[in-house]
Amino acid sequence: MRICDIERVREGGGRRRGKPRAMAMAAARRLSSSIIPPYSRFLARGAASVASPSVVVSSGGSKVADRIVKLFAIDLEGRKREVVGLTGQTLLKALANAGLIDPDSHRLEDIDACSAECEVSIAEEWLEKLPAPSYEETYVLTRNSRSRVLNKHSRLGCQVVLTPELQGMVVAIPEPKPWDIP
């Protein structure tokens, strides 16, 4: 219904009869129910996950040094490399900044477009310090694994948000998946 149609209804003219306010409210409810569900999972996670994880609002007098999280990544050659990230940043962003993952091959922090290229293996002792994977993360990992079985150590780097509790965490970078073999 266009605005001019609503005005005609208020004035008593036009095809539609009845209560214009009730009709407008019903139209608004239909519109909101068609818009909100695709985004409801973002609303349920809270405002922190909607904002880009690479942009962190600092509180009061906090220094950048207070937000540093140092982790260790085992690269493809088996070498242990130190990775520095910031609290609130994703593991993927920290690994990309360290040169361990090609940032051009990933759509950073977008779970809907993720093809599990940012999959990492988390060391056993760090698994309980991470929040449980979301349904979407579990689905993407299972869909893109060769055996269609979820490895409990596998997580998506784009979904792991760094916190001070993860200081010293050890992750392994798996081999790239051969998706485009002719």
C-alpha positions as CSV (number, residue, x, y, z in Angstrom):
1,M,0.0,0.0,0.0
2,R,1.4,3.4,-1.0
3,I,1.3,6.5,1.2
4,C,-1.3,8.1,-1.1
5,D,-3.5,5.0,-0.6
6,I,-3.2,5.3,3.1
7,E,-4.2,8.9,3.0
8,R,-7.3,8.1,0.9
9,V,-8.3,5.4,3.4
10,R,-8.0,7.9,6.3
11,E,-10.2,10.4,4.4
12,G,-12.7,7.6,3.7
13,G,-12.1,7.4,0.0
14,G,-10.5,4.7,-2.2
15,R,-11.3,1.0,-2.5
16,R,-10.4,-0.1,1.0
17,R,-12.7,0.5,4.0
18,G,-11.9,-0.2,7.6
19,K,-9.5,0.9,10.2
20,P,-6.5,2.5,8.6
21,R,-4.3,2.3,11.7
22,A,-5.0,-1.4,12.2
23,M,-4.2,-2.0,8.5
24,A,-1.0,0.0,8.7
25,M,0.1,-1.9,11.8
26,A,-0.6,-5.2,10.1
27,A,1.4,-4.1,7.1
28,A,4.3,-3.1,9.4
29,R,4.2,-6.4,11.2
30,R,4.3,-8.3,7.9
31,L,7.2,-6.2,6.7
32,S,9.2,-6.6,9.9
33,S,8.6,-10.4,10.0
34,S,9.9,-10.7,6.4
35,I,13.0,-8.5,7.1
36,I,14.1,-9.5,10.6
37,P,14.4,-13.4,10.4
38,P,17.4,-13.4,8.0
39,Y,19.2,-11.1,10.5
40,S,17.9,-12.5,13.7
41,R,20.9,-14.7,14.3
42,F,23.1,-11.6,14.4
43,L,20.7,-10.0,16.9
44,A,20.9,-13.1,19.1
45,R,24.7,-13.1,19.2
46,G,24.8,-9.5,20.5
47,A,26.1,-6.3,19.2
48,A,29.7,-7.3,19.6
49,S,29.5,-9.9,16.8
50,V,27.7,-7.6,14.4
51,A,30.5,-5.0,14.5
52,S,33.5,-5.8,12.5
53,P,35.9,-7.7,14.8
54,S,38.8,-5.8,13.5
55,V,37.3,-2.5,14.8
56,V,37.4,-2.5,18.6
57,V,36.2,0.3,20.6
58,S,38.6,0.9,23.5
59,S,37.3,1.6,26.9
60,G,38.5,4.7,28.8
61,G,42.2,4.6,29.4
62,S,43.0,1.1,28.0
63,K,46.2,0.9,26.0
64,V,46.9,-1.1,22.9
65,A,49.5,-3.1,24.9
66,D,46.7,-4.2,27.2
67,R,44.7,-5.6,24.3
68,I,47.5,-7.7,22.8
69,V,47.0,-11.5,22.6
70,K,50.0,-13.6,21.7
71,L,49.4,-17.0,20.2
72,F,51.4,-19.7,18.4
73,A,50.7,-21.2,15.1
74,I,52.2,-24.3,13.6
75,D,52.8,-23.5,9.9
76,L,52.8,-25.9,7.0
77,E,56.5,-26.7,7.5
78,G,55.9,-27.6,11.1
79,R,57.5,-24.5,12.5
80,K,56.0,-22.8,15.6
81,R,55.5,-19.1,14.8
82,E,54.4,-16.4,17.2
83,V,51.2,-14.5,16.1
84,V,50.1,-11.3,17.6
85,G,46.5,-10.2,17.6
86,L,44.2,-7.9,19.5
87,T,41.4,-8.6,21.9
88,G,38.1,-8.6,19.8
89,Q,39.9,-9.4,16.6
90,T,39.3,-12.7,14.9
91,L,41.9,-15.5,14.7
92,L,41.6,-15.3,10.9
93,K,42.6,-11.6,10.9
94,A,45.6,-12.3,13.2
95,L,46.8,-15.2,11.1
96,A,46.3,-13.1,7.9
97,N,48.3,-10.2,9.4
98,A,51.1,-12.7,10.3
99,G,51.2,-14.0,6.7
100,L,50.1,-17.5,7.5
101,I,46.8,-17.3,5.7
102,D,46.2,-15.5,2.4
103,P,43.7,-12.8,3.1
104,D,42.6,-12.6,-0.6
105,S,41.3,-16.2,-0.5
106,H,38.9,-15.5,2.3
107,R,35.9,-13.3,2.8
108,L,36.9,-12.1,6.3
109,E,34.4,-12.8,9.1
110,D,31.5,-13.6,6.7
111,I,30.1,-17.0,7.8
112,D,27.5,-17.1,5.0
113,A,30.3,-17.0,2.4
114,C,32.8,-19.2,4.2
115,S,34.1,-22.3,2.5
116,A,36.2,-23.4,5.4
117,E,39.4,-22.2,3.9
118,C,40.1,-20.6,7.3
119,E,39.9,-23.9,9.1
120,V,42.4,-24.3,11.9
121,S,43.1,-27.1,14.4
122,I,43.0,-26.0,18.0
123,A,45.2,-27.8,20.6
124,E,43.3,-29.9,23.1
125,E,44.0,-27.8,26.2
126,W,42.5,-24.7,24.5
127,L,39.3,-26.2,23.4
128,E,37.4,-25.6,26.7
129,K,38.5,-22.0,26.7
130,L,36.7,-21.3,23.4
131,P,32.9,-20.9,23.2
132,A,31.1,-23.7,21.6
133,P,30.9,-23.5,17.8
134,S,27.6,-22.1,16.4
135,Y,25.3,-24.2,14.3
136,E,26.5,-22.3,11.2
137,E,30.2,-23.0,12.0
138,T,29.5,-26.7,12.6
139,Y,27.6,-26.9,9.3
140,V,30.3,-25.3,7.3
141,L,33.1,-27.4,8.8
142,T,31.1,-30.7,8.3
143,R,30.1,-29.7,4.7
144,N,33.6,-29.0,3.7
145,S,35.4,-31.9,5.3
146,R,36.5,-34.7,3.1
147,S,35.0,-37.4,5.3
148,R,31.9,-35.4,6.2
149,V,32.8,-36.0,9.9
150,L,33.5,-33.1,12.2
151,N,36.9,-33.1,13.9
152,K,36.5,-31.8,17.5
153,H,39.8,-29.8,17.0
154,S,38.6,-28.0,13.9
155,R,37.3,-24.4,14.1
156,L,36.9,-21.6,11.6
157,G,39.4,-18.8,12.1
158,C,36.8,-16.3,11.0
159,Q,34.5,-17.3,14.0
160,V,37.1,-17.4,16.8
161,V,37.3,-14.0,18.5
162,L,40.5,-13.4,20.5
163,T,40.2,-12.8,24.2
164,P,42.8,-12.3,27.0
165,E,42.1,-15.9,28.1
166,L,43.5,-17.2,24.8
167,Q,47.0,-15.8,25.5
168,G,49.4,-18.5,24.5
169,M,46.9,-20.6,22.5
170,V,48.4,-23.0,20.0
171,V,46.7,-23.6,16.6
172,A,47.8,-25.6,13.5
173,I,47.3,-24.4,10.0
174,P,46.1,-27.3,7.8
175,E,47.2,-27.8,4.2
176,P,45.1,-25.8,1.7
177,K,42.2,-27.8,0.3
178,P,42.5,-28.7,-3.4
179,W,39.1,-27.4,-4.4
180,D,40.0,-26.4,-8.0
181,I,41.8,-29.4,-9.3
182,P,40.9,-29.9,-13.0
